[in-house]
Structure formats: C-alpha cells, structure tokens
C-alpha cells in the first residue's frame, strides 16, 4: 500500500483512508492478483489490542486497517492524528458483491450462524446482478483440520474475495493464517455484517450511525451478549483515551520504542519532515507508508 498514512490510536493502528479508496484497493487487488488483508477496526479492537499483545502485532502486520466506527474517527481527531473518515464494514461487504459483478470474481462467505451466510449471499447477488457469492459450509468448532477443509473448499470455488464472520480476534487470525491456503486475493473479517445483510438483524437508523450510536442500538437488540462488552469490557478505552489526550496536551512524549510495533525493525522507522512530531514513515518494498504516534501506552494493563 503506497502513501497511506497510518496512525496509532492507543497502540492500535488505523489507516487514513476513505471508503471509496478502500473499495478501489479491493478492486485493484482482484485485478492484479496482489494479496490484501483488511481489518475493519473499532473500539473493541483497540481494547483487545491493549490486552493482547499478539493481536496488536497482527493488526500492525495487516495491509489495511480501516476505522469502522465513528468513535474511532473522533478519537483520532482528539489525538491530533485524524483519519479520512469511517469505512463501515457492512457497506464494504455490499461493495464486494458489486466488485464481483463488475469483475467476474467470486466471493466466499465463511462463518456466521447456520443459514445466515447463505441468506446473505442470496441478498448480495439479488442486489448486484452478475455477482457470484457463495456461502462456504463452516463447521464449529473450527480447529486447524476443519479450517484447512474450509480453505480447500474456497480454493475449489476459486473465490478471489473471502469474507470471514467469526468475530474478533478469531476472524482476523483466521484470515492471517489461511488466506494463502484459500488461494484468494482479498481477506476481510466482517463480524456481524452477514447478520445484517441476511436480514436476520436490523441495522441502526442512519442518524444513530452518524451520531456514533450504532453500538448502543446493537446493545439494545442484544443486551445479554453485548451489554458486558460495551458497558464493562470497552469502558477502559475512555480512560486510556483521556490519559493519552492529557499526556499530549502536557507535551509528554511517549517512547518511540514502545510505540513501534514489534515486527518492525528500528531501521524501518524514520522521522518525517512534518509539523506533527509523532508521525513516522514505514518503508518497505511496496512503497512508503506513514503512521502517527498518538502518545498511547500499549504496555499498560487494565
């Protein structure tokens, strides 16, 4: 990925990219045969990354991680490292069907509850005539042998795009480990998007999405499953964000050694001539990327 600014929000990376450009990257990967792993991240991802170092490292290694949540967009702005806007995961799934119709590539759906993926595939093809979307039978529990069987089915199907609905962080780990075995070009963890696209669950009204209240709507629909996550498990995000903003306003610089993801060597990080002192460039064979240090502290525990 070239010339995409990557920012650090409390130790979790997010790429400053808009929705239409994200879709174009998917389309380009399908056409050129290049590999593209995409994560649609939100506050839950940030909290999980703080608690799980291995998950944080996985997020730093993906090709593209987009802000799937208005609160993330707001947080990035508060930290002085704004991203270009929200890239909604459900809308991205719909666009993958559109890419299929336009390019002739196939899309495979993995995971979700029994019957959900099949209904979602049907709706995606009905909305986008010419698209080829197929639900791949996914056994549970999904161990290594079962995952290899699923990957073999995807390879036989010849799907260029794989959409995995296993919940975070399982779906991101699955894409990271089995995308190559699938023989696919694009892999995306899509969470509950298939539940919405299948029609099994309603989507929050537009005004709630714009106001950053989609999480609240989902919690009202599933208080037993999501109440604890949103009201207890994700609450520390507010504390970490407030601390990071305060440190920034007080001019306390966070250690670059802590900010840098482990998988990067020190030589891969170079200061940029920027008005923002905490912006860095990631140089690799595919081009130059940048990310900004928000002043977070991934070594903190909750």
ChimeraX attribute file (.defattr): number of C-alpha atoms within 10 A of each C-alpha:
attribute: neighborCount
match mode: 1-to-1
recipient: residues
	/A:1	14
	/A:2	12
	/A:3	13
	/A:4	17
	/A:5	23
	/A:6	27
	/A:7	26
	/A:8	24
	/A:9	25
	/A:10	26
	/A:11	27
	/A:12	27
	/A:13	28
	/A:14	30
	/A:15	23
	/A:16	24
	/A:17	20
	/A:18	16
	/A:19	19
	/A:20	11
	/A:21	11
	/A:22	17
	/A:23	18
	/A:24	13
	/A:25	16
	/A:26	23
	/A:27	22
	/A:28	14
	/A:29	17
	/A:30	23
	/A:31	13
	/A:32	9
	/A:33	13
	/A:34	13
	/A:35	19
	/A:36	22
	/A:37	21
	/A:38	23
	/A:39	25
	/A:40	24
	/A:41	24
	/A:42	20
	/A:43	22
	/A:44	17
	/A:45	20
	/A:46	24
	/A:47	21
	/A:48	18
	/A:49	22
	/A:50	25
	/A:51	16
	/A:52	14
	/A:53	16
	/A:54	13
	/A:55	21
	/A:56	22
	/A:57	18
	/A:58	16
	/A:59	28
	/A:60	22
	/A:61	17
	/A:62	16
	/A:63	13
	/A:64	23
	/A:65	25
	/A:66	28
	/A:67	28
	/A:68	22
	/A:69	23
	/A:70	22
	/A:71	17
	/A:72	23
	/A:73	23
	/A:74	16
	/A:75	21
	/A:76	24
	/A:77	13
	/A:78	16
	/A:79	24
	/A:80	16
	/A:81	23
	/A:82	20
	/A:83	22
	/A:84	16
	/A:85	20
	/A:86	22
	/A:87	24
	/A:88	20
	/A:89	24
	/A:90	19
	/A:91	12
	/A:92	21
	/A:93	23
	/A:94	19
	/A:95	20
	/A:96	25
	/A:97	28
	/A:98	22
	/A:99	25
	/A:100	24
	/A:101	18
	/A:102	14
	/A:103	14
	/A:104	15
	/A:105	21
	/A:106	23
	/A:107	28
	/A:108	25
	/A:109	26
	/A:110	26
	/A:111	25
	/A:112	21
	/A:113	14
	/A:114	11
	/A:115	13
	/A:116	19
	/A:117	29
	/A:118	21
	/A:119	18
	/A:120	25
	/A:121	22
	/A:122	18
	/A:123	17
	/A:124	24
	/A:125	19
	/A:126	12
	/A:127	12
	/A:128	19
	/A:129	13
	/A:130	17
	/A:131	24
	/A:132	21
	/A:133	26
	/A:134	23
	/A:135	21
	/A:136	19
	/A:137	17
	/A:138	20
	/A:139	14
	/A:140	10
	/A:141	8
	/A:142	16
	/A:143	10
	/A:144	12
	/A:145	9
	/A:146	14
	/A:147	20
	/A:148	16
	/A:149	18
	/A:150	22
	/A:151	23
	/A:152	16
	/A:153	17
	/A:154	28
	/A:155	18
	/A:156	11
	/A:157	17
	/A:158	16
	/A:159	23
	/A:160	24
	/A:161	31
	/A:162	29
	/A:163	25
	/A:164	25
	/A:165	23
	/A:166	20
	/A:167	14
	/A:168	19
	/A:169	18
	/A:170	16
	/A:171	22
	/A:172	26
	/A:173	16
	/A:174	19
	/A:175	23
	/A:176	18
	/A:177	14
	/A:178	18
	/A:179	23
	/A:180	15
	/A:181	16
	/A:182	27
	/A:183	20
	/A:184	26
	/A:185	21
	/A:186	26
	/A:187	27
	/A:188	26
	/A:189	28
	/A:190	29
	/A:191	22
	/A:192	16
	/A:193	24
	/A:194	30
	/A:195	21
	/A:196	15
	/A:197	23
	/A:198	19
	/A:199	13
	/A:200	12
	/A:201	14
	/A:202	13
	/A:203	17
	/A:204	17
	/A:205	11
	/A:206	10
	/A:207	10
	/A:208	14
	/A:209	17
	/A:210	13
	/A:211	10
	/A:212	15
	/A:213	18
	/A:214	19
	/A:215	18
	/A:216	18
	/A:217	16
	/A:218	18
	/A:219	18
	/A:220	12
	/A:221	15
	/A:222	11
	/A:223	14
	/A:224	10
	/A:225	11
	/A:226	17
	/A:227	17
	/A:228	13
	/A:229	14
	/A:230	17
	/A:231	12
	/A:232	10
	/A:233	15
	/A:234	17
	/A:235	15
	/A:236	14
	/A:237	17
	/A:238	12
	/A:239	12
	/A:240	20
	/A:241	20
	/A:242	15
	/A:243	16
	/A:244	23
	/A:245	19
	/A:246	14
	/A:247	16
	/A:248	18
	/A:249	11
	/A:250	9
	/A:251	10
	/A:252	11
	/A:253	16
	/A:254	17
	/A:255	12
	/A:256	14
	/A:257	9
	/A:258	15
	/A:259	21
	/A:260	19
	/A:261	22
	/A:262	15
	/A:263	11
	/A:264	13
	/A:265	9
	/A:266	12
	/A:267	8
	/A:268	13
	/A:269	17
	/A:270	13
	/A:271	12
	/A:272	14
	/A:273	9
	/A:274	9
	/A:275	7
	/A:276	12
	/A:277	12
	/A:278	21
	/A:279	22
	/A:280	24
	/A:281	19
	/A:282	20
	/A:283	15
	/A:284	11
	/A:285	6
	/A:286	9
	/A:287	11
	/A:288	14
	/A:289	17
	/A:290	21
	/A:291	23
	/A:292	24
	/A:293	27
	/A:294	28
	/A:295	27
	/A:296	26
	/A:297	18
	/A:298	21
	/A:299	12
	/A:300	10
	/A:301	8
	/A:302	11
